[in-house]
Amino acid sequence: MFRKNIIVGVTGGIAAYKTATIIRLLKKEGWNIKVIMTELAKKFITPLTLSTLSKNPVLVEFFDPENGQWNSHVDLATWADAYLIAPATANTIAKMAHGIADNLLLTTYLSSRSVVFFAPAMDLDMYHHKATQQNIEILKQRGNISIDPASGELASGLIGKGRMQEPEIIVETVKKYFCRVSILENKNILITAGPTQEMIDPVRFISNYSSGKMGFALAQYAAELGANVTLVAGPTSVKPPQDFHILLLNVTSAEEMYNVTKQHFEDADIIIFAAAVADYTSVIKSQTKNKKNTDILTIELKKTIDIAKTLSLTKQPNQITIGFALETDNEIEYATKKLQEKNLDFIVLNSLNTTGAGFKHDTNQIVIIDKNSAEQFPLKPKDEVAKDIFSKIFTLLRK
């Protein structure tokens, strides 16, 4: 399928014995493996075991004390297509989150330009401690991928979440990542995000509560998987995604969003209409401020162009279009109607009836609807929702 260079980092936890199986499974895929261990990890599994399985010397120190040969963390990081740290102890996770570089494993991590996976492994209370959870969240926000621990009996005798995920699941996670990268690499993805603002006069406008967070999360994830992303964003305070694969184009009104999106539509392989475009705009846009000189002010409005419908009706057979729907009642019915009317491959339904979902929140709860099914997902952070949406896209690309 593909041949990859993987660094496996091993830290000092009882789960280090599982790393031998991880390396064996990675080697079965035909991948090149180099192992970096911390000094404490040697107490749980020997370098000889991991060297034998990886077919490479195991690295622990910055240099070989026998001959002075330098183990360059920069060269290691450049060589790797992925860095997998398993087990990742609470101590190492904290150091990763706060940029501490006191061993070869950590200096290589800080030099890494590739994707980083980490598999937390620790006792129940250590895992659930606020400090650990905050550190894990910091790493995830920076684009590192957490392979969450499983629940079960721990070395302490306690039962709960904290034991490192099984080797087969860890390796499958890495494999799926590279499958997705290979699918999206060099694909052109066009995404609209955020609200539009429809001018009434120089100081007033019609808009909505959309923050743009969902669209930005989609853009970030697509770019991380190697896609070329064009993000057409309405006014938002969300920081732009940090990736050289993303072209950010800022617009204000629905008309501007339509014109810019139309310019890039033909070249796009996948188009995601995630923006909350205002349904109406003022017929007369006053160039001077409307004075407060009447008890009732009537403003004449006209419909804005339906960007998703107008463009999706012109799509080519090789293009995939995805829309969003936000409803408060008869949700599935209205979303399905939009799916059909707008010639979309699938539509993502948001509900304002779920606490913590929809506009402004960092979380969302969605239903993905296509012509055959409606799949509901639980409330999740929007970066995780983005992965669910792209999982659906992957199934379409594989057909």
C-alpha atoms as one frame of an Amber mdcrd trajectory, in Angstrom:
protein
   0.000   0.000   0.000   2.715   2.482   1.037   6.109   2.280   2.691   6.668
   4.662   5.600   9.420   5.611   8.023   8.152   5.512  11.606   9.883   6.542
  14.815   8.529   4.671  17.836   9.128   6.476  21.124   9.014   4.386  24.288
   8.655   5.961  27.730   8.869   4.487  31.226   5.547   2.779  31.853   4.450
  -0.782  32.476   2.722  -0.779  29.084   6.132  -0.659  27.387   5.913  -4.435
  26.986   3.157  -3.852  24.398   5.529  -1.793  22.267   7.247  -4.962  21.093
   3.985  -6.077  19.480   3.432  -2.623  17.976   6.850  -2.753  16.300   6.270
  -6.280  15.054   2.934  -5.263  13.482   4.454  -2.161  11.882   7.256  -4.240
  10.408   4.678  -6.642   8.951   3.382  -3.663   6.946   6.855  -3.351   5.429
   7.574  -0.069   7.191  10.974   1.162   8.379  11.150   1.530  12.164  13.579
   3.365  14.410  13.127   3.247  18.186  13.934   5.926  20.751  13.673   5.020
  24.433  13.910   7.054  27.592  16.332   5.846  30.250  13.476   4.719  32.482
  11.834   2.758  29.657  14.846   0.405  29.713  13.655  -0.780  33.139  10.465
  -2.170  31.584  11.712  -3.633  28.276  15.238  -4.117  26.968  16.714  -2.247
  24.017  17.890  -5.612  22.693  14.302  -6.807  22.298  13.184  -3.701  20.414
  16.341  -3.567  18.317  15.828  -7.164  17.253  12.226  -6.474  16.225  12.876
  -3.130  14.513  16.077  -4.279  12.741  17.733  -1.026  13.839  19.820   0.060
  16.830  17.732   1.492  19.654  18.617   5.083  20.560  18.591   6.345  24.139
  21.359   8.914  24.547  22.301  11.955  22.478  25.533  10.222  21.527  27.094
   6.769  21.706  29.389   6.753  24.789  31.562   4.088  23.172  32.577   6.004
  20.065  31.066   9.470  20.470  28.770   9.083  17.437  26.086  11.776  17.551
  22.424  10.718  17.424  21.007  13.776  15.683  17.434  14.506  16.728  17.119
  16.769  13.674  18.111  13.994  11.258  15.751  11.579  13.007  12.846  13.993
  12.774  13.541  14.693   9.099  13.685  10.970   8.307  10.320  10.147   9.858
   6.914  10.206   8.177   5.328   9.748  11.607   6.326   9.731  15.262   4.452
   7.277  17.475   4.992   7.576  21.228   3.650   4.465  22.945   3.377   4.324
  25.842   3.169   8.040  26.545   3.340   8.590  30.307   1.845  11.555  32.135
   5.363  12.888  32.664   6.277  12.758  28.971   2.922  14.197  27.888   3.455
  17.136  30.265   6.941  17.739  28.877   5.685  17.561  25.295   2.939  20.070
  26.065   5.320  22.547  27.669   8.328  22.195  25.394  10.739  20.519  27.809
  13.610  18.808  25.988  15.650  16.827  28.512  16.108  13.589  26.562  16.497
  12.371  22.981  12.848  11.354  22.679  11.666  14.866  23.524  14.222  16.783
  21.451  13.223  14.647  18.474   9.569  15.415  19.202  10.256  19.161  19.244
  12.131  18.863  15.944   9.428  16.780  14.271   7.614  18.103  11.207   5.658
  14.899  10.671   2.408  13.751  12.230   2.759  12.732  15.881   0.653  10.002
  17.510   0.741   9.442  21.253  -0.874   6.648  23.256  -1.421   7.721  26.889
  -0.782   5.030  29.496  -1.024   5.674  33.222  -3.099   4.976  36.295  -6.747
   5.977  36.572  -6.418   9.124  38.671  -3.322  10.338  36.839  -5.170  10.133
  33.531  -8.243  11.967  34.823  -6.261  14.648  36.654  -7.019  18.112  35.272
  -3.347  18.769  34.559  -3.043  15.638  32.422  -6.286  16.317  30.575  -5.209
  19.894  29.873  -1.842  18.698  28.574  -3.506  16.158  26.284  -5.832  18.865
  24.987  -2.865  21.171  24.307  -1.191  18.469  22.232  -4.376  17.756  20.287
  -4.882  21.442  19.553  -1.378  21.495  18.062  -2.306  18.727  15.674  -0.945
  15.731  17.587  -3.195  12.663  17.451  -4.141  11.032  20.739  -4.853   7.314
  20.629  -7.052   7.288  23.693  -6.482   4.642  26.370  -8.835   1.774  27.003
 -10.744   0.962  30.185  -9.941  -2.090  32.246  -7.845  -3.389  35.098  -4.738
  -1.280  35.700  -1.369  -2.211  37.207  -2.439  -0.576  40.485  -5.422  -2.899
  40.758  -7.885  -0.088  40.034 -10.359  -0.508  37.215 -10.989   2.325  34.774
  -9.576   4.300  31.872  -5.813   4.567  31.602  -4.387   1.359  30.144  -2.648
   1.845  26.828  -4.746   0.946  23.836  -4.098  -2.479  22.339  -1.269  -2.696
  19.751  -3.606  -3.767  16.948  -5.768  -0.655  17.436  -2.735   1.635  17.631
  -1.265   0.285  14.401  -4.657   0.396  12.672  -4.994   4.079  13.655  -1.642
   4.882  12.053  -2.523   2.902   8.925  -5.898   4.634   8.561  -4.221   8.012
   8.856  -1.913   7.301   5.939  -4.773   5.827   3.912  -6.613   9.113   4.352
  -3.529  11.133   3.481  -3.106   9.162   0.271  -6.773   9.774  -0.610  -6.715
  13.551   0.001  -3.170  14.333  -1.087  -3.224  17.045  -3.781  -7.031  17.129
  -3.827  -8.475  20.623  -4.152 -11.011  21.300  -1.414 -13.184  24.405  -1.296
 -14.852  25.310   2.013 -17.119  28.204   2.981 -17.259  29.192   6.640 -18.681
  31.698   9.088 -21.551  34.155   8.723 -22.175  36.847   6.156 -23.033  40.430
   7.005 -25.645  42.231   4.907 -25.277  46.004   5.116 -28.259  48.177   6.088
 -26.294  51.388   6.544 -22.622  52.132   7.374 -23.025  51.016  11.010 -25.723
  48.308  10.896 -26.054  44.923   9.234 -28.071  41.691   9.172 -26.170  38.585
  10.268 -26.324  35.508  12.510 -24.428  33.903  15.383 -22.146  31.670  13.307
 -18.547  31.714  14.559 -16.922  29.887  11.636 -15.355  27.321  13.989 -16.799
  24.301  12.165 -15.636  25.415   8.739 -12.190  26.305  10.041 -11.888  22.886
  11.729 -12.764  21.200   8.438 -10.151  23.272   6.609  -7.456  22.493   9.166
  -8.081  18.741   9.082  -8.163  18.601   5.277  -4.887  20.505   5.068  -3.242
  18.231   7.641  -4.062  15.307   5.347  -2.333  16.936   2.399  -5.227  18.585
   0.561  -4.985  21.993  -1.065  -7.659  23.977   0.736  -9.361  27.209  -0.283
 -11.307  28.657   2.656 -13.827  31.394   1.878 -14.661  32.930   5.248 -17.180
  35.513   6.314 -16.450  37.907   9.207 -15.208  35.924  12.199 -12.899  36.333
  15.178 -11.613  32.768  14.862  -7.890  32.614  14.227  -7.076  31.397  10.707
  -5.900  27.782  10.411  -2.118  27.460  10.521  -1.196  25.507   7.409   0.568
  26.354   4.152  -1.998  24.277   2.221  -4.786  26.743   3.101  -5.658  29.775
   0.981  -7.833  32.021   3.178 -10.123  34.418   1.316 -12.086  36.853   3.493
 -15.472  38.149   2.375 -18.306  40.058   4.005 -21.626  39.710   2.196 -23.470
  36.786   0.631 -22.891  38.275  -2.816 -19.148  38.488  -2.187 -19.074  34.922
  -0.855 -20.906  33.679  -3.937 -18.616  35.479  -6.369 -15.412  34.271  -4.692
 -16.696  30.717  -4.233 -17.815  30.590  -7.866 -14.315  31.573  -9.024 -12.809
  28.501  -7.331 -15.699  26.049  -7.750 -14.731  24.574 -11.107 -11.219  23.579
  -9.944 -12.389  21.975  -6.690 -12.694  18.224  -6.205 -14.648  18.546  -2.950
 -16.811  21.515  -1.946 -18.151  21.922   1.589 -20.740  24.661   2.063 -20.349
  25.167   5.834 -21.045  28.917   5.920 -24.197  30.295   7.496 -25.145  32.636
   4.668 -27.766  35.278   5.477 -31.066  34.410   3.793 -31.991  38.036   3.153
 -30.243  41.301   2.360 -31.453  44.874   2.368 -32.887  46.148  -0.932 -31.588
  49.653  -0.223 -28.167  49.956   1.411 -28.019  53.442   2.806 -24.683  55.223
   2.462 -25.487  57.367   5.480 -26.558  56.332   8.965 -30.319  55.889   9.377
 -31.485  58.351  11.988 -33.605  57.348  14.960 -36.462  59.648  14.024 -39.423
  57.248  13.803 -40.960  54.782  16.234 -41.119  52.094  13.554 -38.520  51.569
  10.842 -39.416  49.364   7.903 -36.582  47.779   5.941 -37.327  46.051   2.662
 -35.417  42.782   2.255 -34.779  40.485  -0.684 -33.499  36.916  -0.820 -29.786
  36.354  -1.157 -28.487  33.864  -3.675 -28.494  30.253  -2.470 -24.790  29.573
  -2.939 -24.891  25.840  -2.259 -27.857  25.218  -4.537 -26.727  27.469  -7.388
 -23.237  26.022  -7.611 -24.016  22.403  -6.736 -26.553  22.192  -9.562 -23.654
  22.863 -11.972 -21.222  20.314 -10.507 -19.405  17.769 -12.651 -19.616  13.978
 -12.030 -16.147  13.983 -10.441 -17.072  16.663  -7.885 -18.443  16.036  -4.372
 -20.602  18.682  -2.706 -21.611  18.762   0.959 -24.059  21.134   2.573 -25.048
  22.093   6.121 -28.499  22.578   7.615 -29.413  24.167  10.940 -32.949  23.419
  12.063 -35.124  23.802  15.158 -38.060  21.544  14.200 -38.838  18.760  11.726
 -35.089  18.562  11.410 -34.576  15.387   9.373 -37.451  16.253   7.047 -36.194
  19.769   6.261 -32.564  18.687   5.916 -33.509  15.840   3.553 -35.513  18.267
   1.424 -32.453  20.548   1.158 -30.271  17.562   0.247 -32.508  16.782  -2.716
 -33.182  20.346  -3.867 -29.518  21.354  -3.794 -28.084  18.273  -5.547 -25.744
  17.501  -2.645 -23.925  14.227  -2.005 -24.782  14.519   1.670 -25.873  17.134
   4.158 -24.747  17.749   7.745 -27.628  18.549  10.071 -27.044  20.698  13.152
 -29.710  21.034  15.807 -30.267  23.995  18.088 -32.163  21.632  20.393 -28.935
  20.043  21.663 -27.165  21.930  24.457 -23.627  22.743  23.394 -24.270  22.326
  19.663 -24.551  24.820  16.848 -23.379  28.417  16.687 -20.503  29.768  18.806
 -19.830  26.522  20.690 -16.589  24.540  20.540 -18.672  21.364  20.319 -21.284
  20.144  17.890 -23.767  17.295  17.487 -24.559  16.307  13.928 -26.556  13.940
  11.769 -25.067  13.054   8.369 -27.830  12.481   5.846 -27.486  11.064   2.341
 -30.090   9.637  -0.030 -29.995   6.264   1.745 -29.468   6.906   5.439 -29.224
   9.285   8.384 -26.332   8.634  10.792 -26.394  10.410  14.145 -23.242  11.262
  16.103 -22.849  12.260  19.769 -21.806  15.712  20.952 -18.087  16.182  20.192
 -15.441  18.905  19.856 -15.675  20.424  16.394 -12.243  19.149  15.358 -13.522
  15.621  16.037 -16.755  16.370  14.148 -14.593  17.404  11.183 -13.046  13.914
  11.195 -16.499  12.298  11.169 -17.493  14.404   8.177 -14.328  13.513   6.296
 -14.806   9.833   7.106 -18.024  10.080   5.111 -16.159  11.829   2.310 -13.556
   9.041   2.263 -16.274   6.455   1.629 -17.420   8.463  -1.399 -13.879   8.828
  -2.738 -13.281   5.078  -2.505 -16.310   4.247  -4.675
